[in-house]
Amino acid sequence: MMAVTSACKDGGSKMLLDNGKYVRYTPEQVEALERLYHECPKPSSLRRQQLIRECPILSNIEPKQIKVWFQNRRCREKQRKEASRLQGVNRKLTAMNKLLMEENDRLQKQVSQLVYENSFFRQQPQNATLATTDNSCESVVTSGQPHLTPQHPPRDASPAGLLSIAEETLTEFLSKATGTAVEWVQMPGMKPGPDSIGIIAISHGCTGIASRACGLVGLEPTRVAEILKDRPSWYRDCRAVDVLNAMSTGNGGTIELLYMQLYAPTTLAPARDFWLLRYTSVMEDGSLVVCERSLNNTQNGPSMPPVPHFVRAEMLPSGYLIRPCEGGGSIIHIVDHIDLEPWSVPEVIRPLYESSTLLSQKTTMAALRQLRQISQEISQPTVTGWGRRPAALRALSQRLSKGFNEAVNGFTDEGWSMIESDGIDDVTLLVNSSPNKLMGTNFQYANGFSSVSNAVLCAKASMLLQNVPPAILLRFLREHRSEWADSGIDAYSAAAIKASPCSIPVFRAGNFGGQVILPLAHTIEHEEFMEVIRLENIGHYREDMIMPADIFLLQLCSGVDENAIGTCAELVFAPIDASFSDDAPLLPSGFRIIPLDSKVDPSSPNRTLDLASTLEVGPSGSRISGEYARHSGSAKSVMTIAFQFAFEMHLQENVAAMARQYVRSIISSVQRVALALSPSHLGSHPGLRPLPGTPEAQTLARWICQSYRFFLGVELLKPVSEGSESILKTLWHHSDALMCCSLKPLPVFTFANQAGLDMLETTLIALQDITLEKIFDDNGRKTLFSELPQIMQQGFACLQGGICLSSMGRPVSYERAVAWKVLNEEENAHCICFMFVNWSFV
């Protein structure tokens, strides 16, 4: 070790032996050793001897000396990487500190302005009309008062007039990005820090909705601007951006006239479009600015006529301030400020168009995530799932999301047309036979049958959900596909087998065979992941011929974090071939759940909102009245469902009937699951009544704590106030993972606290499908089964740390585990409780 430590400080041309003498290497010898090091950093003894034989210039060096040289070389490489990592962390902390100081300075100005305005308001008569104008860069909007923007003199569409609008846009944007023109409040659940995505804020009391972010990215400013300008590549709700005109300015900037279209998030409202001016310029300090605003009639600039099926929305001065960061990278300030014209949508979903939080999550934070992901891909180029690089996987996820948005919106200019209703307007059917939609949708499958489809049918609907967390519902839909999906439809969607002219597709429930989730392929900031699902032994039906086969689905899942505030949750999937190419055709289907702001009253109970009226069911099974819904205090969300099917045009009537029936069956399943997951219905829903002999949660919590004290002699929980509810609440929020399993030959889990559910990545409903042995590997199972008799005889056992698996197959490490027998009131064994201490995902 003496030789390694001393030589680490050397440049590699000499090496210290155990006897204290240095051995010097010639440049040729060092070059030969370096060449081998890059091929094999840790060669075996045989490989080192082979090197000496094959390389004559190393013949005078002993194998022991070669071994020590490689030890020193690995030591230097490790030190270099660690030094580089620490330098990067230091640069990041320095830049973050600068951002926080700027934010603190802005907040100090805002506080001073608020104190001044508070004093000013106190001095005025109560009935006085106050109007404040501030043309400086540090203007402010506070206290929920409307911002009175001075009327600007009309401008024309000449270059001088457009430059005047552009300069004004730049000034107003900077006043929001770094000044106090908008009162910003910290985004709920987002705490700034060196490992956070950035400093995220949303507006309070301004016109429209606004979001702001400050962050660090490892890309140069010009590259950042290039990525952000290409909005359709990262903004999932952006359908298209067309640059209709561009011109250069005398100060080296660029002015562009843009037309942008956004998808509608649900089937309940039309899509939005924008007519924009974008100004790109470089400031005196070297910062790059890209700012945008809507062009409207009051500015007398160039105009864009209304477009059918779109509502013209307004973008107030927004954009990106990109500053070079010392040591490389950029500091970026993002402002998104829009008015989505919420008056044009049904009142019940209006919160979607009035939520700054939703704007921040879907637009502002999406921009930061895209930049961080591309930066990581450049700095650490790797090949991930299916032998694809991260950029290819990002493109696949973008295609899945875009295809689902196209299905939800069904634009006529893409070839979609509506099919006549069957008299019940709960499910909307669209058909598309345009060549662009069908290009590449003909498959050849291993069973010998080809798919010949010349049209695509989409069945879609929206429904309101009452008091059901979107993340929990989505996780259930993902983990328990058999609860809502029909395997026969899955098989048809995957194969789209050609039927003879005298027959029709046969749809029936076959052997579902089980759902297998292949390893994770893609993760973006822990917010989104993509995976492949294999449905085993699904029956294909064609002219009464049963052809079992495995079906593969490419699936995108996002918004499964229960702690995120107001997050949109999505589960989008599409049938694929087992060895699909990057440009393989995709027909995405799935679910989108968007939370609604509960403080906004829902619409009148007489309003028809697809399936909303049929979903709102009270505890006794009766319909909830509008007044009950208004005062229940329950959070609401809107779910949008869209499924696509490839088919032959002459079978349209039969496929349409199938699609209606299928989507209605899914709606019924979702209603049942949502009712079960709703806390307000847990005690009344028949499917969730306690099994015979199963105690209530409060009783079980008391038994767990009493048994722990009895067998281990110490308290499990810190002293809490008397009452079973207090014990249950404390147990539920305990930091260590607690799980109870039944006393059966094949133990299954019956209860877990929040940490236990997080560790297993499941829900209380799905927990009962997980057996104890499933979460352990072979060694863990052997240890567990050897300890079970001791647990039953002695009452408890302490297990060494190890690795177990979540329900999604992710490895989880734990420092140690304790298992004890839980006794009921009669002191009979009721179950076994496990506590995993200091667990974390590997």
Buried (B, 14 or more C-beta within 10 A) or exposed (E): EEBBEBBBEEEBEBBBBEEEEEBEBEEEBBEBBEEBBEEEEEBEEEEBEEBBEEBEBBEEBEBEBBBBBBBBBBBBEEEEEEEEEEEBEEBBEBBBEBBBEBBEEBEEBBEEBBEEBEEEEEEEEEEEEEEEEBEEBBBBBBEEBEBEEEEEEEBEBEEEBBBBBBBBBBBBBBBBBBBBBBBBEEBEEBEBEEEEBBBBBBBBBBBBBBBBBBBBBBBBBEBBBEBBBEBBBBBBBBBEBEEEEEEEBEEEBBBBBBBBBBBBBBBBBBBBBBBBBBBBBBEEEEBBBBBBBBBEEEBBBBEBEEBEBBBBBBBBBBBBBBBBBEEEBBBBBBBBBBBBBBEBBBBBBBBBBBBBBBBBBBBBBBBBBBBBBBBBBEEEEEEBBBEBEBEBBBBBBBBBBBBBBBBBBBBEEEBBEEBEEEEEEBBBBBBBBBEEBBEEBBBEBEBEBEBBBBBBBBBBBBBBBBBBBBBBBBBBBBBBBEBBBBBBBBBBBBBBBBBEEEEBBEBEEBEBBEBEBBEBBBBBBEBBBBBBBBBBBBBBBBEEEEBBBBBBBBBBBBBBEBEBEBBBBBBBBBBBBEEBEEEBBBBBBBBBBBBBBBEBEBBEBEEEBBBBBBBBBBEEEEEBEBEBBEEBEBBBBBBBBBBBBBBBEEBBEBBBBBBBBBBBBBBEBBBBBBBBBBEBBBEBBEEBEEEEEBBEBBBBBBBBBBBBBBBBEEEBBEEBEEEBEBBBBBBBEBEBBBBBBBBEEEBBBBBBBBBBBBBBBBBBBBBBEBBBBBBBEEEBBEBBEEBBEEBEEEBBBEBEEBBBBBBBEBEBBBEBBBBBBBBBEEEEBBBBBBBBEEBEEE
